[in-house]
Amino acid sequence: MILKLNVVVLAAGKGTRMVSSLPKVLHKLAGKPLLSHVLDTARSLACENLQVVTGFGSELVEQTLGDQANRFVLQKEQLGTAHAVAQTIPYLEDDALVLILYGDVPLIQKTTLEALLDKVDENHMGVLTCTVTDPKGLGRIIRNNNGQITSIVEEKDATPEQKAIAEINTGFMAIPVNRLKTWLPKIEANNAQKEYYLTDLVEIALADGCSVVTSDCENQQEITGINNRAQLAELERIYQQNMHTEFMNNGVSLADPARFDVRGNVTIAPDVEIDINVILEGEVNISSHVKIGAGCILKNCSVGEGTQLHPYTVIEDAVIGKNCQLGPFARVRPGTELKDSAKLGNFVEIKKSIIGEGSKVNHLSYIGDAELGDNVNVGAGTITCNYDGVNKYKTMIGNEVFIGSNAVLIAPLEIKDGGFIAAGSTITKPVARDQLAIGRSRQSNIDGWKRPESNKK
């Protein structure tokens, strides 16, 4: 019989050592809450029933991650891991296995959990173990002469001989739900902490004739929990190193992996070159042969093949086409699309606009709420005035339009194909096809003019 899977994630702790008003599981690793990493892994296991046990900051946890689990269950008193799991009993299915995960252990891998689940059925309970170099503070795995697990002893309850054991309990367990419902009421708080330990299930299961099997986690990083900000920073580097290795193995060149951060779901094609201090955040898709200069920040965007991002370019919620040139110091704001071979130069800001194929906005310009056709040239210092203090208006620019330097385009405005805007013009009226538009104030030169003199003596 193949049992379906229920998952319980324990996420009730305050995390006192984080010294924060924010619940520990909402602190971020790679730009995402710790708990969210665990929930993503749980869902990857085809979990049909995902329960999260909350405590401190429960409302904020549910508000932040409410769409990522089937139910959030409140543990009003912090009376131990077994007590936490007991809160979910009414919502677990009798014909299922329940997998116990932890909201502050974000690096646990799907394959490790699958190896544990493969050993568990209605007659076998599973415990994930790990052999570590420094087991201090962790529960020890006690085995008999035949190598079979007999119990788990917490550090504070262990003898000196037991403390010397290097095999530890990771806390991850897989248990038949119908058995769990029978066993949980038998757990007592007969320990130094006066708490109800989930680890007591091992002895209870054996006494009930259920076999207890173990699965070894070979990578200690996977089962490392976070208790303070220093540990959070350590796991951040581990996470980033893992991502960097994966990218480089898939053909991405990183100038210095230690100075590159990924904070989201990022896809990078082969033959992409990334310089130092680059941050990729959210949903980012980078096509092949893209070059990303130092200090660039990309958030929720896609970048087409062959495009080059010069140093310190910032892109957010935008689509960049093929063979484009951006920067240095260009800013692309949400709602922008650059067609193929478009170019943005230094200190150019684009907001909620379409820049047509082959069009150029090269220097010190602001383009907002506009649509530019193909092969448009925008001179230095040009701006679109899209906001009157209350409403925003669009600027429509056709193909092959030339806009001279220091032009002010006051929306709503349309410039037809081939229009030519003279440098220094303020344009308020529509420009017809192939028209030259000049909107300058008249220049006056005054002979014999003298500079003002200071009244101070």
C-alpha positions in Angstrom: 0.0 0.0 0.0 1.4 3.4 -1.0 0.5 6.0 1.6 -0.2 9.6 0.6 1.9 12.3 2.1 1.1 14.9 4.8 3.7 17.4 5.9 3.9 19.3 9.2 6.3 22.2 9.4 7.2 23.4 13.0 7.5 27.2 12.9 6.3 28.4 16.3 9.5 29.6 17.9 10.2 33.3 18.6 13.9 33.1 17.9 15.0 35.1 20.9 18.6 35.0 19.8 17.7 36.8 16.6 17.0 39.9 18.8 14.2 40.9 16.6 10.5 41.7 16.7 10.1 39.7 13.5 9.4 35.9 13.9 12.5 33.9 13.2 11.0 32.0 10.2 10.3 35.3 8.4 13.9 36.4 8.4 15.2 36.1 4.8 17.7 33.8 3.2 18.5 34.8 -0.4 15.7 37.3 -0.4 13.0 34.8 0.7 11.7 34.0 4.2 13.3 30.9 5.8 9.9 29.3 6.1 9.2 29.8 2.4 12.2 27.8 1.5 10.9 24.9 3.6 7.4 25.1 2.2 8.8 25.1 -1.4 10.6 21.9 -0.7 7.5 20.4 0.9 5.4 21.1 -2.1 8.0 19.6 -4.4 7.4 16.3 -2.7 3.8 16.2 -4.0 2.4 16.9 -0.6 -1.4 16.8 -0.5 -1.8 18.2 3.0 0.7 20.9 4.3 0.2 22.1 7.8 2.3 24.9 9.5 2.5 25.2 13.3 2.8 28.8 14.3 3.4 30.6 17.6 5.1 33.9 18.0 3.9 36.3 15.4 1.4 33.8 14.0 -0.8 36.5 12.4 2.2 38.0 10.6 3.5 34.6 9.5 0.1 33.6 8.1 -0.4 37.0 6.5 3.0 36.8 4.8 2.9 33.1 3.6 -0.8 32.3 3.8 -1.1 31.0 0.2 1.8 28.6 0.6 0.2 26.0 3.0 -3.2 24.3 3.4 -3.5 25.4 7.0 -1.7 27.4 9.8 -2.3 25.9 13.3 -1.5 28.0 16.4 0.5 26.5 19.2 -0.5 28.8 22.1 2.0 27.4 24.6 5.5 26.3 23.7 5.6 22.9 25.3 7.9 21.0 23.0 8.0 19.5 19.6 5.6 16.7 20.3 3.1 19.2 21.7 3.5 21.2 18.5 2.8 18.3 16.3 -0.2 17.3 18.4 -1.9 20.6 17.4 -2.1 19.3 13.8 -3.6 15.9 14.7 -7.2 16.9 13.8 -6.1 17.8 10.3 -3.9 14.8 9.4 -5.2 11.9 7.3 -5.2 8.4 8.8 -4.1 6.8 5.5 -1.1 9.0 5.1 2.5 9.4 6.2 3.4 12.6 8.0 6.7 14.2 7.4 8.0 16.6 10.1 10.0 19.6 8.9 11.3 22.7 10.5 10.8 26.3 9.5 14.3 27.4 10.5 16.1 24.7 8.6 15.9 26.1 5.0 18.5 24.1 3.1 17.0 20.6 3.4 16.9 19.0 0.0 14.1 17.1 -1.7 16.4 14.1 -2.5 17.4 13.7 1.1 13.7 13.7 2.2 12.8 11.3 -0.6 15.4 8.8 0.6 13.9 9.0 4.1 10.3 8.5 2.8 11.3 5.6 0.7 12.0 3.6 3.9 8.7 4.4 5.6 5.3 2.7 5.5 2.5 1.7 7.8 4.9 -0.5 9.8 8.0 1.6 9.7 8.8 4.9 11.2 11.7 6.9 9.8 14.3 9.2 11.4 16.8 11.3 9.5 20.3 11.2 11.1 23.6 12.8 10.4 27.2 12.2 11.6 28.8 15.4 12.5 32.2 16.6 13.7 30.8 18.6 16.6 27.6 17.1 18.1 27.4 19.5 21.0 23.9 20.6 21.9 22.3 18.0 19.6 20.3 14.8 20.4 22.3 11.6 20.0 21.3 8.4 18.2 21.5 5.4 20.5 21.9 2.0 18.8 22.2 -1.5 20.1 24.9 -4.1 19.2 23.1 -4.9 16.0 23.2 -1.3 14.9 19.5 -0.8 15.3 18.3 2.5 16.7 16.9 2.1 20.2 16.4 5.7 21.3 17.3 9.4 20.9 18.8 11.2 23.9 18.9 14.9 24.2 22.2 16.6 25.1 20.9 17.7 28.6 19.8 14.2 29.4 22.8 12.4 28.0 25.5 10.6 29.9 29.2 11.4 29.2 29.4 8.2 27.1 26.4 9.2 25.1 27.7 12.7 24.5 30.7 11.2 22.8 28.4 9.8 20.0 28.8 11.7 16.7 25.6 10.5 15.1 22.8 13.0 15.8 19.1 13.4 15.3 18.3 16.0 12.7 14.7 16.3 13.9 13.3 15.2 10.6 10.9 12.3 10.9 8.4 10.4 8.8 5.6 8.6 10.7 2.4 6.7 9.7 -0.4 9.0 10.8 -2.6 6.4 12.4 0.3 5.3 14.5 1.2 8.8 15.5 -2.3 9.5 16.8 -1.9 6.5 19.1 1.6 7.3 20.2 1.5 11.1 20.9 -0.7 10.8 24.1 1.9 8.4 25.6 4.7 11.0 25.6 5.5 12.5 29.0 7.6 15.5 30.0 10.1 13.5 32.0 13.2 15.4 31.0 15.4 18.3 32.0 13.4 20.8 30.0 10.0 19.5 31.2 8.9 19.5 27.5 7.1 16.9 25.4 9.8 15.6 23.0 9.0 14.1 19.6 12.2 12.0 20.0 10.4 9.9 22.6 8.4 8.4 19.7 11.4 6.1 18.9 11.0 4.1 22.1 7.2 4.2 22.0 7.2 2.9 18.4 9.5 0.0 19.2 7.4 -0.9 22.2 4.4 -1.0 19.9 6.1 -3.4 17.5 6.8 -0.8 14.8 10.2 -0.8 13.2 12.3 2.4 13.4 14.6 2.9 10.4 17.1 5.7 9.8 18.3 7.5 6.7 21.6 9.3 6.7 22.0 12.9 5.6 25.5 13.1 4.1 25.7 16.9 3.9 25.5 18.6 7.3 24.7 22.0 5.7 21.2 20.6 4.8 20.2 20.1 8.4 21.7 23.2 9.9 19.2 25.3 11.7 19.3 29.1 12.2 19.2 30.5 15.8 21.0 33.9 15.4 22.0 36.4 12.7 25.5 35.1 12.5 24.2 31.6 11.5 21.8 33.3 9.1 24.8 35.0 7.4 26.7 31.7 7.3 23.8 29.9 5.6 23.4 32.8 3.2 27.0 32.2 1.9 26.4 28.5 1.7 23.2 29.0 -0.3 24.9 31.4 -2.6 28.0 29.1 -3.1 25.7 26.3 -4.0 23.9 28.4 -6.6 27.2 29.7 -8.0 28.5 26.2 -8.5 25.3 25.2 -10.3 25.4 28.2 -12.6 29.1 27.7 -13.4 28.6 24.0 -14.1 26.0 25.0 -16.6 28.2 27.4 -18.6 27.9 30.7 -16.8 31.1 32.8 -16.2 31.3 34.6 -12.8 34.2 37.1 -12.4 34.1 36.4 -8.6 31.5 34.0 -7.2 31.9 35.5 -3.8 30.6 38.8 -5.1 27.4 37.7 -6.8 24.1 37.2 -5.1 20.9 35.4 -6.2 17.7 36.2 -4.4 15.0 34.5 -6.3 14.1 32.1 -9.1 16.8 32.8 -11.6 17.5 31.1 -14.9 20.7 31.8 -16.7 21.7 30.4 -20.1 25.2 29.2 -21.1 27.8 31.7 -22.2 26.6 34.5 -19.9 29.3 36.7 -18.4 28.7 38.3 -15.0 31.0 40.8 -13.3 31.3 41.5 -9.6 28.7 42.8 -7.2 25.7 41.8 -9.4 22.4 41.0 -7.7 19.6 39.0 -9.3 16.3 39.2 -7.5 12.9 37.7 -8.0 12.0 36.0 -11.3 14.9 36.7 -13.6 15.6 35.0 -17.0 18.8 35.7 -18.8 19.4 34.4 -22.3 22.8 33.3 -23.7 25.7 35.6 -24.6 24.5 38.3 -22.3 27.2 40.4 -20.5 26.4 42.0 -17.2 28.7 44.6 -15.9 29.8 45.3 -12.3 27.2 46.5 -9.8 24.1 45.8 -11.9 20.8 44.9 -10.1 18.1 43.0 -11.9 14.7 42.3 -10.4 11.8 40.4 -12.1 13.0 40.9 -15.6 14.1 39.0 -18.7 17.1 39.9 -20.8 17.4 38.8 -24.5 20.3 37.1 -26.2 23.4 39.1 -26.8 22.4 42.1 -24.7 25.1 44.0 -22.8 24.4 45.7 -19.5 27.1 48.1 -18.6 28.1 48.8 -15.0 25.5 49.9 -12.4 22.5 49.4 -14.6 19.3 48.8 -12.6 16.3 46.9 -14.2 13.0 46.1 -12.5 9.9 44.5 -13.8 10.9 45.0 -17.4 11.5 43.0 -20.6 14.8 43.6 -22.5 15.1 42.4 -26.1 18.1 40.9 -28.0 21.3 42.7 -28.7 20.4 45.8 -26.6 22.9 48.1 -24.9 22.1 49.6 -21.5 24.1 51.9 -19.2 26.3 52.6 -17.5 24.1 53.9 -14.8 20.9 53.4 -16.6 17.7 52.8 -14.7 14.8 50.8 -16.2 11.7 51.0 -14.1 8.6 48.7 -14.0 6.4 48.3 -17.1 9.2 49.0 -19.6 10.0 47.0 -22.7 13.0 47.4 -24.9 12.8 46.0 -28.4 15.8 44.3 -30.1 18.9 46.4 -30.6 17.6 49.3 -28.5 20.1 51.4 -26.6 20.0 53.3 -23.3 23.0 55.3 -22.4 24.4 56.7 -19.2 22.1 58.2 -16.6 19.0 57.4 -18.6 15.8 56.6 -16.8 12.9 54.8 -18.5 9.5 54.2 -16.8 6.5 52.3 -18.2 7.5 52.8 -21.8 8.2 50.9 -25.0 11.5 51.6 -26.7 11.3 50.5 -30.3 13.8 48.3 -32.3 17.0 50.1 -32.9 15.9 53.2 -31.0 18.4 55.1 -28.9 18.1 57.2 -25.7 21.8 57.8 -25.1 22.4 60.5 -22.4 20.8 62.0 -19.3 17.2 61.6 -20.3 13.9 60.6 -18.7 11.3 58.8 -20.8 8.0 58.0 -18.9 4.7 56.7 -20.1 5.8 56.7 -23.7 5.8 54.6 -26.8 8.8 55.0 -29.1 8.8 53.5 -32.6 11.7 52.0 -34.4 15.0 53.9 -35.0 14.1 56.9 -32.9 17.0 59.0 -31.7 16.5 60.9 -28.4 19.1 63.6 -27.7 20.8 64.3 -24.4 18.7 65.9 -21.7 15.3 65.1 -23.2 12.4 64.5 -20.9 8.8 63.5 -21.3 6.5 65.6 -18.9 4.0 62.8 -18.2 2.5 64.0 -14.9 0.5 67.2 -14.2 0.4 66.6 -10.4 -2.8 64.5 -10.6 -2.9 62.5 -13.8 -0.4 60.8 -16.1 -0.5 61.1 -19.8 1.2 59.3 -22.7 3.7 60.4 -25.3 3.4 58.6 -28.6 6.5 58.8 -30.9 6.5 57.2 -34.4 9.3 55.6 -36.4 12.5 57.4 -37.5 11.8 60.4 -35.3 14.8 62.6 -34.3 14.5 64.5 -31.0 17.2 67.1 -30.4 19.0 67.6 -27.1 17.3 69.3 -24.2 13.8 68.8 -25.6 10.8 68.9 -23.3 7.9 66.8 -24.6 4.7 67.7 -22.7 2.1 64.9 -22.7 -0.4 64.1 -24.0 1.5 64.4 -27.2 2.0 62.5 -30.5 4.9 62.9 -32.9 4.3 61.1 -36.2 6.9 59.1 -38.2 9.9 61.1 -39.4 9.2 64.1 -37.1 12.2 66.2 -36.2 12.3 68.1 -32.9 14.8 71.0 -32.8 17.2 71.1 -29.8 16.0 73.1 -26.8 12.4 72.9 -27.8 9.4 72.6 -25.5 6.7 70.7 -27.5 3.1 70.8 -26.5 1.3 70.3 -29.9 1.1 67.3 -32.2 3.9 67.0 -34.8 2.8 65.6 -38.2 4.7 63.2 -40.4 8.1 64.6 -41.5 7.5 68.0 -39.8 10.2 70.0 -38.1 9.0 71.4 -34.7 10.7 74.3 -33.0 9.4 75.5 -29.7 12.1 78.0 -28.4 11.7 81.3 -26.7 13.2 84.3 -28.7 16.8 85.1 -27.8 17.7 88.7 -26.9 21.3 90.0 -26.8 21.8 93.3 -24.8 24.8 95.4 -25.6 26.6 97.2 -22.8 25.1 95.0 -20.1 26.9 95.1 -16.7 27.0 92.4 -14.1 25.3 93.2 -10.8 27.7 94.6 -8.2 27.8 93.7 -4.5 26.3 96.3 -2.1 28.9 95.3 0.6 31.6 97.9 1.2 
